[in-house]
Amino acid sequence: MQDSVVIEPNMPADSAVIWLHGLGADGHDFESVIPELNLPENHRVRFIFPHAPIQPVTVNMGYEMRAWYDIKRIDDIDREVDLKGIEDSIARIQALVESVIQSGISHERILIAGFSQGGAVALLSALTLAYQFAGVMLLSTYLPDWAYFKEKLTSANRATEFLIAHGENDPIVPIQAAKIMLRTLEELGLNVTAHYYPIEHSLCLEEIKVLSQFIQTQLKIQ
């Protein structure tokens, strides 16, 4: 699990959460959220926060930063993105999932999550890879280039629970992008629930409580 921040539980791990950060952040970004989840002390969840590679980002004047893919242009909700970059990141997630499986945790005990750009990769990984995950958390994110990726859709997560959480005042990823994503997932017949909060591009305590309950329910934490 190179290039990741890994937080092991006090007990031997029997499940895992793979949580992808947003553009320009790194794997440490959501490390501080773990205590706020208030999971039971005897939980057995391994938290894995991978680092995106460092690369130039076109919309940020070509500055190099951690990014799961290049964003070439933003026109309000529509974003011209680097398809190869997304596919490379999905491949990175696939390799990470394989390493978790090799450590003794089945894919049905892996929950995948992502914030903003990381959420897009988490979602497309769940929709196009062959693993059935325990759940998918989509935080302040959107669904890029669906016309391209829907051709790669698998049925692995037909029965998986998807959770969308988004700020109503988000100036980075507009709330309408989350609603388009919700509608698309519903049209696929997936099990999806959406929660909206009066915040911008971030998390709030009420949202973290919902995430905690989702993690505990999907990973069957007693």
C-alpha positions as CSV (number, residue, x, y, z in Angstrom):
1,M,0.0,0.0,0.0
2,Q,2.7,2.4,-1.0
3,D,1.8,6.1,-1.5
4,S,-1.0,5.8,1.0
5,V,-1.6,6.9,4.6
6,V,-2.8,3.7,6.4
7,I,-4.5,3.9,9.8
8,E,-4.8,0.4,11.4
9,P,-7.5,-0.3,14.0
10,N,-6.6,-1.6,17.5
11,M,-8.0,-5.0,16.6
12,P,-6.8,-7.0,13.5
13,A,-8.5,-5.5,10.5
14,D,-11.4,-7.4,8.9
15,S,-12.6,-4.5,6.6
16,A,-11.3,-1.4,4.9
17,V,-12.2,2.1,3.8
18,I,-10.3,3.4,0.8
19,W,-10.8,7.2,0.9
20,L,-9.6,9.4,-2.0
21,H,-8.7,13.1,-1.4
22,G,-9.6,16.1,-3.6
23,L,-7.5,18.1,-6.0
24,G,-4.3,19.6,-4.5
25,A,-4.7,17.8,-1.2
26,D,-3.0,14.5,-0.1
27,G,-3.8,11.4,1.8
28,H,-3.5,13.2,5.1
29,D,-6.5,15.4,4.3
30,F,-9.2,13.3,5.9
31,E,-7.0,11.5,8.5
32,S,-8.4,13.8,11.2
33,V,-11.9,12.8,10.4
34,I,-11.4,9.3,11.8
35,P,-11.8,10.3,15.5
36,E,-14.8,12.4,14.7
37,L,-16.6,9.3,13.3
38,N,-16.8,8.0,16.8
39,L,-16.6,4.3,15.8
40,P,-16.7,1.7,18.5
41,E,-13.4,1.2,20.2
42,N,-13.2,-2.4,19.1
43,H,-13.9,-1.7,15.4
44,R,-11.8,-3.5,12.9
45,V,-11.7,-1.1,10.0
46,R,-8.4,-0.2,8.2
47,F,-8.5,3.3,6.8
48,I,-6.5,3.8,3.6
49,F,-5.9,7.3,2.2
50,P,-4.0,7.1,-1.0
51,H,-1.9,10.0,-2.4
52,A,-2.7,11.1,-5.9
53,P,0.3,11.5,-8.2
54,I,1.8,15.0,-8.7
55,Q,1.1,16.4,-12.1
56,P,0.3,19.7,-13.9
57,V,-3.3,20.8,-13.8
58,T,-4.4,22.9,-16.8
59,V,-7.2,24.9,-15.1
60,N,-4.7,25.9,-12.4
61,M,-2.3,27.5,-14.9
62,G,-0.4,24.2,-15.2
63,Y,0.9,24.2,-11.7
64,E,1.9,20.8,-10.5
65,M,-0.1,19.4,-7.6
66,R,-1.6,16.1,-6.4
67,A,-4.4,15.3,-8.9
68,W,-6.2,12.1,-9.9
69,Y,-6.5,13.5,-13.4
70,D,-6.0,16.8,-15.3
71,I,-8.9,19.2,-15.6
72,K,-8.6,21.0,-18.9
73,R,-11.6,23.3,-18.8
74,I,-14.5,24.2,-16.6
75,D,-17.8,25.6,-18.0
76,D,-20.0,25.8,-14.9
77,I,-21.1,22.2,-14.4
78,D,-19.4,20.7,-17.5
79,R,-15.7,19.9,-17.1
80,E,-13.4,18.8,-19.8
81,V,-11.2,16.1,-18.1
82,D,-8.3,13.9,-18.9
83,L,-9.9,10.5,-19.7
84,K,-6.5,8.7,-19.7
85,G,-5.7,10.2,-16.3
86,I,-9.0,9.0,-14.9
87,E,-8.4,5.5,-16.3
88,D,-4.9,5.5,-14.9
89,S,-6.3,6.4,-11.4
90,I,-9.0,3.7,-11.7
91,A,-6.1,1.3,-12.4
92,R,-4.3,2.6,-9.3
93,I,-7.5,1.9,-7.2
94,Q,-7.8,-1.5,-8.7
95,A,-4.2,-2.3,-7.7
96,L,-4.9,-0.9,-4.2
97,V,-8.0,-3.1,-3.9
98,E,-6.0,-6.1,-4.9
99,S,-3.4,-5.4,-2.2
100,V,-6.2,-5.2,0.4
101,I,-7.6,-8.5,-0.8
102,Q,-4.2,-10.1,-0.6
103,S,-3.9,-8.9,3.0
104,G,-6.9,-11.1,3.8
105,I,-9.9,-8.7,3.4
106,S,-12.5,-9.6,0.8
107,H,-13.8,-7.0,-1.7
108,E,-17.2,-7.2,-0.1
109,R,-15.7,-5.8,3.1
110,I,-14.1,-2.8,1.3
111,L,-15.9,0.5,1.3
112,I,-14.7,3.1,-1.2
113,A,-15.1,6.9,-0.7
114,G,-13.9,10.1,-2.2
115,F,-14.1,13.8,-1.9
116,S,-14.4,16.1,-5.0
117,Q,-12.0,14.9,-7.7
118,G,-11.3,11.8,-5.6
119,G,-15.1,11.2,-5.4
120,A,-15.3,11.1,-9.2
121,V,-12.6,8.4,-9.3
122,A,-14.2,6.5,-6.5
123,L,-17.5,6.5,-8.3
124,L,-16.1,5.5,-11.7
125,S,-14.1,2.7,-10.0
126,A,-17.3,1.4,-8.4
127,L,-19.2,1.6,-11.7
128,T,-16.5,0.1,-13.9
129,L,-14.4,-2.4,-11.9
130,A,-15.5,-6.0,-11.3
131,Y,-15.5,-5.8,-7.4
132,Q,-18.6,-5.7,-5.4
133,F,-17.9,-3.1,-2.6
134,A,-19.5,-2.8,0.8
135,G,-20.6,0.7,0.0
136,V,-19.6,3.9,-1.9
137,M,-19.5,7.4,-0.3
138,L,-19.5,10.3,-2.8
139,L,-18.6,13.6,-1.1
140,S,-18.9,17.0,-2.8
141,T,-18.3,15.3,-6.2
142,Y,-19.7,14.8,-9.7
143,L,-19.8,12.3,-12.5
144,P,-17.4,13.2,-15.4
145,D,-17.7,12.1,-19.0
146,W,-20.5,9.7,-18.5
147,A,-21.0,9.3,-22.2
148,Y,-17.6,7.6,-22.3
149,F,-17.6,5.7,-19.1
150,K,-21.1,4.2,-19.3
151,E,-19.8,2.0,-22.0
152,K,-17.5,0.4,-19.4
153,L,-20.3,-0.2,-16.8
154,T,-20.2,-3.5,-14.9
155,S,-23.0,-5.0,-12.8
156,A,-20.8,-5.7,-9.8
157,N,-22.4,-3.0,-7.6
158,R,-26.0,-3.3,-8.6
159,A,-26.9,-4.1,-5.0
160,T,-24.4,-1.8,-3.3
161,E,-25.5,1.3,-1.3
162,F,-24.3,4.6,-2.7
163,L,-24.3,7.7,-0.4
164,I,-24.1,11.2,-1.9
165,A,-23.3,14.1,0.5
166,H,-22.9,17.7,-0.9
167,G,-22.9,21.3,0.2
168,E,-25.8,23.4,-1.1
169,N,-23.5,26.4,-1.4
170,D,-20.6,24.7,-3.0
171,P,-18.8,27.1,-5.3
172,I,-16.3,24.5,-6.6
173,V,-18.7,21.6,-7.5
174,P,-22.2,23.1,-7.9
175,I,-25.0,21.4,-6.1
176,Q,-26.6,20.8,-9.6
177,A,-23.7,18.5,-10.4
178,A,-24.6,16.3,-7.4
179,K,-28.2,16.2,-8.5
180,I,-27.3,15.2,-12.1
181,M,-25.1,12.5,-10.6
182,L,-28.0,11.3,-8.4
183,R,-30.4,11.2,-11.3
184,T,-27.9,9.2,-13.4
185,L,-27.3,6.6,-10.7
186,E,-31.1,6.3,-10.1
187,E,-31.6,5.8,-13.8
188,L,-29.2,2.9,-13.6
189,G,-31.4,1.4,-10.9
190,L,-28.7,1.7,-8.2
191,N,-29.4,2.1,-4.5
192,V,-28.5,5.7,-3.8
193,T,-29.3,8.2,-1.1
194,A,-28.5,11.9,-1.1
195,H,-27.9,14.3,1.7
196,Y,-27.5,18.1,1.2
197,Y,-26.1,20.5,3.7
198,P,-26.0,24.3,4.0
199,I,-22.2,24.4,3.6
200,E,-19.6,25.1,0.8
201,H,-16.9,22.7,-0.5
202,S,-16.2,20.8,2.8
203,L,-17.6,18.5,5.4
204,C,-19.7,19.4,8.4
205,L,-20.4,17.6,11.7
206,E,-23.9,16.6,10.7
207,E,-22.5,15.0,7.6
208,I,-19.8,13.2,9.5
209,K,-22.4,11.6,11.7
210,V,-24.2,10.3,8.5
211,L,-20.9,9.0,7.1
212,S,-20.2,7.2,10.4
213,Q,-23.6,5.5,10.4
214,F,-23.1,4.5,6.8
215,I,-19.7,3.0,7.5
216,Q,-21.0,1.1,10.5
217,T,-24.1,-0.2,8.7
218,Q,-22.4,-1.2,5.5
219,L,-19.4,-2.9,7.3
220,K,-21.7,-4.4,9.9
221,I,-19.8,-2.9,12.9
222,Q,-21.4,-3.9,16.1
